[in-house]
Amino acid sequence: MNDSDRNVQKHVLYIPGTSGLKDMSRIEYLGKKAQDAGYGFSFLQTWTDDSDLQSKTLNHILESIDSTISKLAKSGEVYVVAKSFGGGVMLLRSWPQISKMVLWAPAVALSDKSSYDAIKDTELKNLSSMFEITTDSATLSQINTPTLVIRGTQDTAVPLSPLQSIIEHLPHGTLKEIEGMGHSPKTEEELESLVTDTIQFLK
């Protein structure tokens, strides 16, 4: 965790996708906009890139997120922005300490049964695909945190239909699409739109 400001009472925590901290320009842009809006800003540093992530387990990642959120919650409200793999992880359980979540194209499959208990101690390199990580309707129904899911209309990595099904089971879930954007923003305009929608929802 890199804590930008411990003196604020509202704090945004960014949880990256599989690429980790490789795209610091995107993280820094989100951080600047969050700070401009009066939030403190941190980003999870549990993995730095995809190769580093492969040696982690879901249990280790969730413990790291829990620990970080607990520290931030001591000084105020916690808001989470999570990308792709990170967004999928946030749909594996409820998060009572989080005030709001924004998930950028969360990569997780919806199944009849969550796979978390079965694979939580498996190193991610031993999964055939990240979509072996699944959540279920019972788990989603317990996530009472207001949640905005943002997806690009040209995202081929995270199809629309599964996200719509996930949203149906989230008690306070909303889906928003950004026209023409893929799995990640490729232009300044797409990044600005993504971050603007994010900050607006957190307010």
WOJO-V828141 format. One record per residue. N is the residue number from 1. RES is the residue in three letters. SS is DSSP state (h for helix, s for strand, l for the rest). OMEGA is omega in whole degrees, 0 to 359 (NA if undefined). NEAR is the number of other C-alpha atoms within 10 Angstrom. Layout:
# WOJO-V828141
n=N res=RES ss=SS omega=OMEGA near=NEAR
n=N res=RES ss=SS omega=OMEGA near=NEAR
This chain:
# WOJO-V828141
n=1 res=MET ss=l omega=175 near=18
n=2 res=ASN ss=l omega=187 near=12
n=3 res=ASP ss=l omega=184 near=15
n=4 res=SER ss=l omega=186 near=16
n=5 res=ASP ss=l omega=180 near=14
n=6 res=ARG ss=l omega=185 near=14
n=7 res=ASN ss=l omega=179 near=11
n=8 res=VAL ss=l omega=181 near=15
n=9 res=GLN ss=l omega=174 near=16
n=10 res=LYS ss=s omega=189 near=22
n=11 res=HIS ss=s omega=176 near=29
n=12 res=VAL ss=s omega=174 near=28
n=13 res=LEU ss=s omega=178 near=27
n=14 res=TYR ss=s omega=177 near=25
n=15 res=ILE ss=s omega=188 near=28
n=16 res=PRO ss=l omega=172 near=26
n=17 res=GLY ss=l omega=184 near=25
n=18 res=THR ss=l omega=181 near=20
n=19 res=SER ss=l omega=176 near=17
n=20 res=GLY ss=l omega=186 near=23
n=21 res=LEU ss=l omega=182 near=20
n=22 res=LYS ss=l omega=181 near=14
n=23 res=ASP ss=l omega=183 near=11
n=24 res=MET ss=h omega=180 near=10
n=25 res=SER ss=h omega=178 near=10
n=26 res=ARG ss=h omega=180 near=17
n=27 res=ILE ss=h omega=180 near=17
n=28 res=GLU ss=h omega=179 near=14
n=29 res=TYR ss=h omega=177 near=14
n=30 res=LEU ss=h omega=181 near=23
n=31 res=GLY ss=h omega=179 near=22
n=32 res=LYS ss=h omega=181 near=15
n=33 res=LYS ss=h omega=177 near=17
n=34 res=ALA ss=h omega=179 near=22
n=35 res=GLN ss=h omega=176 near=18
n=36 res=ASP ss=h omega=181 near=11
n=37 res=ALA ss=l omega=175 near=13
n=38 res=GLY ss=l omega=180 near=14
n=39 res=TYR ss=l omega=164 near=27
n=40 res=GLY ss=s omega=184 near=24
n=41 res=PHE ss=s omega=176 near=28
n=42 res=SER ss=s omega=171 near=22
n=43 res=PHE ss=s omega=181 near=23
n=44 res=LEU ss=l omega=182 near=21
n=45 res=GLN ss=l omega=182 near=16
n=46 res=THR ss=l omega=173 near=18
n=47 res=TRP ss=l omega=184 near=20
n=48 res=THR ss=l omega=179 near=16
n=49 res=ASP ss=l omega=185 near=17
n=50 res=ASP ss=h omega=182 near=15
n=51 res=SER ss=h omega=177 near=13
n=52 res=ASP ss=h omega=181 near=14
n=53 res=LEU ss=h omega=186 near=19
n=54 res=GLN ss=l omega=181 near=15
n=55 res=SER ss=l omega=181 near=13
n=56 res=LYS ss=l omega=171 near=18
n=57 res=THR ss=l omega=178 near=18
n=58 res=LEU ss=h omega=180 near=19
n=59 res=ASN ss=h omega=179 near=16
n=60 res=HIS ss=h omega=182 near=15
n=61 res=ILE ss=h omega=181 near=18
n=62 res=LEU ss=h omega=177 near=16
n=63 res=GLU ss=h omega=179 near=12
n=64 res=SER ss=h omega=178 near=16
n=65 res=ILE ss=h omega=179 near=19
n=66 res=ASP ss=h omega=182 near=13
n=67 res=SER ss=h omega=181 near=13
n=68 res=THR ss=h omega=180 near=18
n=69 res=ILE ss=h omega=180 near=22
n=70 res=SER ss=h omega=178 near=14
n=71 res=LYS ss=h omega=182 near=11
n=72 res=LEU ss=h omega=183 near=23
n=73 res=ALA ss=h omega=179 near=17
n=74 res=LYS ss=l omega=182 near=10
n=75 res=SER ss=l omega=178 near=14
n=76 res=GLY ss=l omega=183 near=15
n=77 res=GLU ss=s omega=180 near=18
n=78 res=VAL ss=s omega=176 near=24
n=79 res=TYR ss=s omega=182 near=24
n=80 res=VAL ss=s omega=169 near=23
n=81 res=VAL ss=s omega=184 near=26
n=82 res=ALA ss=s omega=186 near=24
n=83 res=LYS ss=s omega=168 near=26
n=84 res=SER ss=l omega=178 near=24
n=85 res=PHE ss=h omega=179 near=23
n=86 res=GLY ss=h omega=178 near=24
n=87 res=GLY ss=h omega=177 near=25
n=88 res=GLY ss=h omega=179 near=23
n=89 res=VAL ss=h omega=182 near=24
n=90 res=MET ss=l omega=179 near=26
n=91 res=LEU ss=l omega=180 near=24
n=92 res=LEU ss=l omega=181 near=21
n=93 res=ARG ss=l omega=178 near=18
n=94 res=SER ss=l omega=184 near=15
n=95 res=TRP ss=l omega=185 near=17
n=96 res=PRO ss=l omega=181 near=11
n=97 res=GLN ss=l omega=182 near=16
n=98 res=ILE ss=s omega=181 near=20
n=99 res=SER ss=s omega=177 near=17
n=100 res=LYS ss=s omega=176 near=22
n=101 res=MET ss=s omega=169 near=25
n=102 res=VAL ss=s omega=183 near=27
n=103 res=LEU ss=s omega=179 near=26
n=104 res=TRP ss=s omega=178 near=27
n=105 res=ALA ss=l omega=184 near=29
n=106 res=PRO ss=l omega=182 near=25
n=107 res=ALA ss=l omega=176 near=25
n=108 res=VAL ss=l omega=179 near=25
n=109 res=ALA ss=s omega=176 near=20
n=110 res=LEU ss=s omega=184 near=20
n=111 res=SER ss=l omega=177 near=14
n=112 res=ASP ss=l omega=181 near=10
n=113 res=LYS ss=l omega=176 near=13
n=114 res=SER ss=l omega=179 near=21
n=115 res=SER ss=l omega=189 near=17
n=116 res=TYR ss=h omega=183 near=18
n=117 res=ASP ss=h omega=184 near=10
n=118 res=ALA ss=h omega=187 near=9
n=119 res=ILE ss=h omega=188 near=18
n=120 res=LYS ss=l omega=180 near=17
n=121 res=ASP ss=l omega=179 near=13
n=122 res=THR ss=l omega=175 near=16
n=123 res=GLU ss=l omega=187 near=16
n=124 res=LEU ss=h omega=179 near=19
n=125 res=LYS ss=h omega=181 near=16
n=126 res=ASN ss=h omega=174 near=12
n=127 res=LEU ss=l omega=179 near=13
n=128 res=SER ss=l omega=179 near=8
n=129 res=SER ss=l omega=176 near=9
n=130 res=MET ss=h omega=180 near=16
n=131 res=PHE ss=h omega=165 near=14
n=132 res=GLU ss=h omega=176 near=17
n=133 res=ILE ss=l omega=184 near=24
n=134 res=THR ss=s omega=171 near=21
n=135 res=THR ss=s omega=179 near=25
n=136 res=ASP ss=l omega=185 near=19
n=137 res=SER ss=h omega=180 near=18
n=138 res=ALA ss=h omega=178 near=14
n=139 res=THR ss=h omega=182 near=16
n=140 res=LEU ss=h omega=183 near=22
n=141 res=SER ss=h omega=180 near=17
n=142 res=GLN ss=l omega=179 near=16
n=143 res=ILE ss=l omega=184 near=21
n=144 res=ASN ss=l omega=178 near=17
n=145 res=THR ss=l omega=174 near=19
n=146 res=PRO ss=s omega=189 near=17
n=147 res=THR ss=s omega=173 near=23
n=148 res=LEU ss=s omega=175 near=22
n=149 res=VAL ss=s omega=180 near=24
n=150 res=ILE ss=s omega=182 near=21
n=151 res=ARG ss=s omega=173 near=27
n=152 res=GLY ss=s omega=182 near=23
n=153 res=THR ss=l omega=180 near=17
n=154 res=GLN ss=l omega=180 near=17
n=155 res=ASP ss=l omega=178 near=17
n=156 res=THR ss=l omega=181 near=10
n=157 res=ALA ss=l omega=180 near=13
n=158 res=VAL ss=l omega=183 near=20
n=159 res=PRO ss=l omega=183 near=16
n=160 res=LEU ss=h omega=188 near=17
n=161 res=SER ss=h omega=178 near=9
n=162 res=PRO ss=h omega=179 near=15
n=163 res=LEU ss=h omega=178 near=20
n=164 res=GLN ss=h omega=178 near=14
n=165 res=SER ss=h omega=178 near=12
n=166 res=ILE ss=h omega=180 near=22
n=167 res=ILE ss=h omega=180 near=20
n=168 res=GLU ss=h omega=183 near=16
n=169 res=HIS ss=h omega=177 near=17
n=170 res=LEU ss=l omega=183 near=21
n=171 res=PRO ss=l omega=181 near=15
n=172 res=HIS ss=l omega=182 near=15
n=173 res=GLY ss=s omega=178 near=20
n=174 res=THR ss=s omega=178 near=16
n=175 res=LEU ss=s omega=176 near=18
n=176 res=LYS ss=s omega=178 near=14
n=177 res=GLU ss=s omega=175 near=16
n=178 res=ILE ss=s omega=186 near=17
n=179 res=GLU ss=l omega=174 near=12
n=180 res=GLY ss=l omega=182 near=12
n=181 res=MET ss=l omega=176 near=20
n=182 res=GLY ss=l omega=182 near=18
n=183 res=HIS ss=l omega=178 near=19
n=184 res=SER ss=l omega=178 near=19
n=185 res=PRO ss=l omega=181 near=17
n=186 res=LYS ss=l omega=182 near=10
n=187 res=THR ss=l omega=177 near=10
n=188 res=GLU ss=h omega=181 near=10
n=189 res=GLU ss=h omega=179 near=10
n=190 res=GLU ss=h omega=179 near=18
n=191 res=LEU ss=h omega=179 near=17
n=192 res=GLU ss=h omega=180 near=16
n=193 res=SER ss=h omega=180 near=15
n=194 res=LEU ss=h omega=183 near=22
n=195 res=VAL ss=h omega=178 near=19
n=196 res=THR ss=h omega=177 near=14
n=197 res=ASP ss=h omega=180 near=16
n=198 res=THR ss=h omega=182 near=22
n=199 res=ILE ss=h omega=179 near=18
n=200 res=GLN ss=h omega=181 near=9
n=201 res=PHE ss=h omega=182 near=14
n=202 res=LEU ss=h omega=183 near=21
n=203 res=LYS ss=l omega=NA near=9
